Amino acid sequence: MTQRLIVIGGDAAGMSAASQARRRRNRDDLEIVVFERGHFTSYSACGIPYWISGLVPGPEHLIARAPETFRTKFDMDVRMRHEVTAIDLERREVVARDLDNGGEVRERFDELMYAVGATPTKPSWAQADVAGVFGMQTLDDGAALRDWLDAEPQPRRAVVVGGGYIGVEMAEAMIQRGLSVTLIEQSEQPMSTVDADMAELVAEAMRGLGITIRGGLPVTGLDQRDGRVSAVLTAEGPIPTDVVVLGLGVRPNVGLAQAAGLPLGPTGAIRVDRRMRVPGFPGIWAAGDCVETLHRVSGMPVYIPLGTHANKQGRVAGINIGGGYATFTGVIGTAVTKVCDLEVGRTGLRERDASAAGFDFVSVIAESTNRAGYYPGARPMTVKLIAERPSGRLLGAQIVGWSEAAKRIDTLAVALWNGMTVDDMTALDLGYAPPYAPVWDPVLIAARKAVDTLAALDR
């Protein structure tokens, strides 16, 4: 008898799972039905700021596979603009609403893939019906912002609320479009994904680009004129603006899961095992920005919503649904971003994470350059390492610098993934040529400094 897989969510995790399941089982063996509430499948949400800035010419360049591709090449029933409103585990059915034409459908399933992603954090002051305020989660969000920026009267001032990855990238996009930009962050400085000393380097570079940073400043409301946003209200007074972009992070989209009785973990995201199964619920799978996972360094459950994790988790789930065997062995939180030419990378634990996990550790900061100092284009690079004491095991790393900085975090991520010590790292055989690195790569310089610091403390 033909089995049926229903996938809720048509982006990274959901379509990776569906594609892997299809590669292992044909239509006579497995029918696949996908429900997606938006207009697009398998797209890069991370690329939206670069479309907004004009660096990417159009949204079609951010789409990896269109719905029709999945229908024709992968033999899937992909239903766009259909929002699943309920999961009936007892009857093994989902209820979905057609957002364009109205009406509801009820479809049975044998296997269910829950991949609905995350929901942007939207504070109460942003709930008001004021035009010109935008979240930035989907291509539809990006299209709405592009329309606003291109319409008359064209905005001249922008306020970005929130200084995480999206906030920083959107501030850059607004600068590149010629707007004056103020970034408001409730913490003292943006980029809390790195430690404060490294975040200050990012803040300095942003100010150098002309971005005004207002740190330690809560937003209290919005002002409007003729239904359009005209100012962001703060404890220190109004900040005039023509457009507001929210970059306040996301939370796991677990409403449907909770209503169905699926278990949540301590992070508030769905709890899954290494095969991406929901424990205690046979045939129910979950992946992507709605699940929590294991941090390989701290050993604790974490919620780190990244497209890299979502694609890998979806692939693991799909292999297992298709009859194979695969596991997802955890994350270390590796991520990179940029502010114009400044590059930022991080992996593993920050100082506060290491303290919360109970580690005794040391931190070192090493200054170097991205290329040989005499080679044209050599620019500063700052590398920070956090190592366990006294073992020297690498716990985390951060890099802030110019060209060739961000991707060096991958070297540190591999060392971290494999449990290397900073002493081990000093012997790494890394590539050298003056256009690409000094003879002692910045990673090696930082590792040597960490070894020396540990030795001095243990004398």
C-alpha positions in Angstrom: 0.0 0.0 0.0 1.3 3.5 -0.9 2.4 5.5 2.1 1.9 9.2 2.4 4.4 11.8 3.7 3.0 15.2 4.5 5.6 18.0 4.8 4.6 21.2 6.6 6.9 24.0 5.3 8.4 24.3 1.9 11.8 25.8 2.6 15.2 24.5 3.6 14.4 21.6 6.1 11.1 20.6 4.6 12.2 20.4 1.0 15.6 18.8 1.9 13.6 16.1 3.7 11.1 15.6 0.9 13.9 15.4 -1.7 15.9 12.9 0.1 12.8 10.7 0.8 11.9 10.8 -2.9 15.4 9.8 -4.0 14.9 6.6 -2.0 11.3 5.8 -2.6 9.2 6.3 -5.8 5.6 7.5 -6.1 4.2 4.0 -6.0 5.8 3.5 -2.7 5.6 7.0 -1.1 3.3 9.9 -2.0 4.6 13.3 -0.9 2.4 16.3 -0.2 3.9 19.6 0.7 2.0 22.5 2.3 3.7 26.0 2.1 1.9 29.1 3.2 4.1 31.5 1.2 4.7 32.1 -2.5 8.1 30.4 -2.7 9.9 27.2 -2.0 13.6 26.5 -1.3 14.9 30.0 -1.2 17.7 31.8 0.6 16.3 34.0 3.3 20.0 34.9 4.2 20.3 36.6 0.8 17.4 39.0 1.3 19.6 41.9 2.6 21.7 41.7 -0.6 18.5 41.8 -2.8 17.3 44.9 -0.8 20.7 46.6 -1.3 20.6 45.9 -5.0 23.6 43.6 -5.0 21.4 40.7 -6.0 19.2 41.9 -9.0 16.0 40.0 -8.1 14.3 37.5 -5.9 14.5 34.8 -8.6 18.2 34.6 -7.9 17.6 33.6 -4.3 15.4 30.6 -5.3 17.1 27.3 -5.4 14.1 25.3 -6.7 10.7 26.6 -7.7 7.5 24.7 -6.8 7.1 23.4 -10.4 10.5 21.8 -10.2 9.4 19.7 -7.2 6.2 18.8 -9.0 7.7 17.7 -12.3 11.2 16.4 -11.4 10.5 15.1 -7.9 6.9 14.0 -8.4 5.5 15.9 -5.4 2.2 17.4 -4.7 3.3 20.9 -3.7 0.5 23.2 -2.5 1.5 26.8 -2.3 -0.4 29.4 -0.2 -1.8 26.6 2.0 -1.4 27.1 5.7 -1.7 24.1 8.0 -4.0 25.1 10.9 -4.2 21.8 12.8 -2.5 18.4 13.3 -4.7 15.5 14.4 -2.4 12.9 15.6 -5.1 10.5 16.6 -6.6 10.4 13.1 -3.2 11.1 11.5 -4.5 14.0 9.5 -3.7 17.7 8.9 -6.1 20.5 8.3 -4.9 23.2 5.8 -6.5 26.5 4.7 -6.3 27.8 1.1 -5.1 31.4 1.7 -5.9 32.6 -1.8 -9.2 30.8 -2.7 -10.6 30.0 0.7 -11.8 26.7 2.0 -10.1 23.9 4.0 -8.7 20.5 3.1 -8.1 17.6 5.4 -5.3 15.2 4.4 -4.2 11.9 6.0 -0.6 11.0 6.6 1.6 8.0 7.5 4.7 10.1 8.0 4.7 13.8 9.0 7.6 16.2 8.5 7.2 19.4 10.7 9.4 22.1 9.2 7.7 25.4 9.8 10.8 27.3 10.8 10.8 30.3 13.1 8.7 33.3 13.8 10.2 36.8 14.0 10.2 38.5 17.3 7.7 41.4 17.1 7.3 43.6 20.2 4.0 45.0 21.3 4.9 48.5 20.1 5.3 47.1 16.5 1.8 45.6 16.4 0.2 48.9 15.6 -1.3 49.3 12.1 1.4 51.7 10.8 2.7 51.5 7.3 6.5 51.4 6.8 7.4 48.8 9.5 8.9 45.6 8.2 10.1 42.2 9.6 12.6 40.4 7.5 11.9 36.6 7.5 10.6 35.6 4.0 10.9 36.6 0.4 7.5 38.1 0.7 8.8 40.4 3.5 11.7 41.4 1.2 9.3 42.2 -1.6 7.2 44.4 0.6 10.2 46.3 1.8 11.6 46.7 -1.8 8.2 48.1 -2.9 8.2 50.6 0.0 11.8 51.8 -0.7 11.1 52.2 -4.5 7.7 54.0 -4.1 7.2 57.7 -3.9 7.9 59.6 -1.7 11.1 57.6 -1.5 12.4 57.1 2.1 15.5 59.0 3.1 15.9 57.9 6.7 15.9 54.3 8.1 15.8 53.0 11.6 16.9 49.4 12.2 15.8 47.9 15.5 18.0 45.1 16.7 21.7 44.5 16.2 22.0 40.8 15.4 22.9 39.3 12.1 19.8 40.6 10.3 19.9 44.0 11.9 23.5 44.6 11.0 23.1 43.3 7.4 19.9 45.4 6.9 21.7 48.5 8.2 24.4 47.9 5.6 21.7 47.4 2.9 20.1 50.7 3.8 23.4 52.5 3.7 24.1 51.1 0.2 20.8 52.4 -1.0 21.7 55.9 0.1 19.6 56.2 3.2 20.8 57.7 6.5 20.6 54.9 9.0 20.2 54.6 12.8 20.6 51.2 14.5 18.9 50.9 17.9 20.0 48.1 20.1 18.7 47.4 23.6 22.1 46.1 24.7 25.1 48.4 24.9 26.3 47.5 21.4 25.3 45.4 18.4 26.4 41.8 17.6 25.8 40.0 20.9 26.7 36.8 19.1 30.3 37.6 19.9 31.9 38.9 23.1 31.7 42.5 24.0 35.4 43.3 23.1 34.9 41.9 19.6 31.5 43.5 19.2 33.1 46.9 19.8 35.3 46.4 16.8 32.1 45.8 14.7 30.5 48.9 16.2 33.5 51.1 15.3 33.4 49.9 11.7 29.7 50.5 11.5 30.1 54.1 12.7 32.9 54.5 10.2 30.3 53.7 7.5 28.0 56.5 8.7 25.6 54.3 10.7 24.5 55.9 13.9 24.4 53.3 16.8 22.1 54.0 19.8 23.0 51.3 22.3 21.3 50.6 25.6 18.1 52.2 24.3 14.7 50.4 24.6 12.1 51.4 22.0 8.7 52.4 23.5 6.5 53.0 20.4 6.0 54.5 17.0 4.8 57.8 15.8 3.0 58.3 12.5 1.8 60.8 10.0 -1.1 60.0 7.7 -0.8 56.3 8.5 3.0 56.2 7.7 5.7 55.8 10.3 7.4 59.1 11.0 9.5 58.3 14.1 10.6 55.6 16.5 9.9 56.6 20.1 12.5 55.9 22.8 13.2 56.8 26.4 15.6 59.5 25.1 13.1 61.0 22.7 11.8 60.3 19.1 14.1 59.3 16.2 12.7 60.5 12.9 12.4 57.9 10.2 10.7 57.0 6.9 11.0 53.2 7.3 11.6 50.8 10.2 13.2 47.3 9.8 12.9 44.9 12.7 15.9 42.7 13.4 15.0 41.4 16.8 15.7 37.8 16.2 13.3 34.8 16.0 11.7 32.2 18.1 10.8 28.6 17.2 7.4 28.3 15.4 5.9 25.7 17.7 2.2 26.7 17.9 0.9 23.8 15.8 3.3 21.3 17.6 2.2 22.4 21.0 -1.5 22.2 20.1 -0.9 18.7 18.9 0.9 17.7 22.1 4.4 17.3 20.7 7.2 17.7 23.3 9.2 20.9 23.6 12.7 21.0 25.1 14.2 23.5 27.6 14.9 26.0 24.8 11.2 26.2 23.9 11.8 24.4 20.6 10.7 20.9 19.6 12.7 18.1 21.1 14.0 15.5 18.6 16.4 12.6 18.6 19.5 12.3 16.5 17.5 10.9 13.6 15.2 13.9 13.8 12.3 11.9 15.1 10.0 13.4 17.7 10.4 11.0 20.7 7.3 9.0 21.6 5.5 9.9 18.4 6.1 7.2 15.7 6.2 8.6 12.1 6.5 12.3 13.3 9.7 14.1 12.3 10.9 17.7 12.8 13.8 19.8 11.6 15.1 23.3 11.0 14.5 26.5 12.9 11.7 25.0 15.0 13.8 22.3 16.7 16.5 22.4 19.4 19.7 20.4 19.1 22.8 19.4 21.0 25.8 21.7 21.4 28.8 19.5 20.9 31.0 21.7 23.2 28.8 22.4 26.1 26.7 19.2 25.8 23.6 21.2 26.4 20.5 21.6 24.3 20.6 24.8 22.3 18.4 26.7 19.8 20.6 28.1 17.0 18.4 28.8 13.9 20.7 28.7 10.8 20.1 27.7 7.3 23.1 25.4 7.4 21.6 23.4 10.2 18.1 23.3 8.6 19.4 21.8 5.4 21.5 19.2 7.1 18.7 18.2 9.6 16.2 18.0 6.7 18.5 15.7 4.8 18.9 13.4 7.8 15.2 13.2 8.3 14.6 12.5 4.6 17.1 9.7 4.5 15.5 8.1 7.5 12.0 8.5 6.1 13.2 7.0 2.9 14.4 3.8 4.7 18.0 4.7 5.1 19.9 5.5 8.3 21.4 8.9 9.2 22.0 11.0 12.3 22.5 14.7 13.1 25.3 14.9 15.7 24.9 18.4 16.9 26.1 21.9 16.3 28.8 24.3 17.4 27.2 27.5 16.2 29.5 28.5 13.4 28.4 31.7 11.6 29.8 34.5 9.6 28.5 37.9 8.4 29.8 41.2 7.1 29.3 44.9 7.4 30.3 46.2 4.0 34.0 45.2 3.9 34.3 44.2 7.6 33.9 40.4 8.2 32.8 38.7 11.4 33.0 35.0 12.3 32.3 33.0 15.4 32.2 29.3 16.4 31.7 27.5 19.7 31.2 29.2 23.0 31.4 32.8 24.0 32.8 33.7 27.4 29.4 33.9 28.9 28.5 30.5 27.4 31.6 28.9 28.8 30.9 30.3 32.2 27.3 29.1 32.1 28.5 25.6 31.1 30.8 25.5 34.1 34.2 25.6 32.3 37.4 27.0 33.7 38.9 28.8 30.8 41.2 31.5 29.4 40.6 34.0 26.7 43.3 35.5 24.4 43.1 38.1 21.7 45.8 38.2 18.9 46.2 41.0 16.4 47.6 40.2 13.0 47.0 40.9 9.3 45.0 39.1 6.6 48.1 39.0 4.3 51.8 39.5 4.6 52.4 43.0 6.0 54.3 44.1 2.9 51.8 42.9 0.4 49.3 45.5 -1.0 45.9 45.3 0.7 47.1 44.0 4.0 44.5 44.9 6.7 44.2 44.2 10.4 42.6 41.0 11.7 41.7 40.2 15.4 41.3 36.6 16.5 39.9 35.6 19.9 40.3 32.1 21.3 38.6 30.6 24.4 40.4 27.5 25.7 39.6 25.2 28.6 42.0 25.3 31.6 44.2 23.4 32.1 43.6 21.0 29.2 43.9 23.7 26.5 40.9 22.3 24.6 39.5 24.9 22.2 36.0 26.0 23.4 35.2 28.9 21.1 36.7 31.4 18.6 35.8 34.7 17.1 37.3 36.7 14.3 36.8 40.3 13.2 38.8 41.7 10.2 38.8 42.6 6.6 39.2 40.5 3.5 40.0 36.8 4.1 38.9 37.1 7.8 35.5 35.4 8.0 36.2 32.1 6.3 39.2 31.5 8.6 36.6 30.7 11.2 36.2 27.4 9.3 39.7 26.3 10.3 38.8 27.0 13.9 35.4 25.2 13.6 37.1 22.0 12.3 39.5 22.2 15.2 36.7 22.7 17.6 34.5 19.9 16.1 37.3 17.4 16.5 38.2 18.4 20.1 41.7 19.8 19.4 43.7 21.7 21.9 45.3 25.0 21.2 48.7 23.2 21.5 47.5 20.8 18.7 46.5 23.8 16.6 50.0 25.4 16.7 51.2 22.6 14.4 48.4 22.9 11.8 49.8 22.9 8.3 48.0 25.9 6.9 48.6 27.4 3.5 50.9 30.4 3.1 51.5 32.9 0.3 51.9 36.6 0.8 48.6 37.5 -1.0 46.7 35.2 1.4 48.4 35.1 4.8 51.4 36.1 6.8 54.0 33.3 7.2 52.4 32.7 10.6 48.7 32.6 9.9 46.5 34.6 12.4 44.9 31.4 13.6 48.4 30.0 14.5 49.4 33.3 16.2 46.3 33.1 18.4 46.9 29.4 19.2 50.5 30.1 20.2 49.3 33.0 22.4 46.7 30.8 24.1 49.4 28.1 24.8 51.7 30.7 26.3 48.9 32.1 28.5 47.9 28.7 29.8 51.6 27.9 30.5 52.0 31.1 32.5 48.9 30.5 34.6 50.0 26.9 35.4 53.6 27.8 36.5 
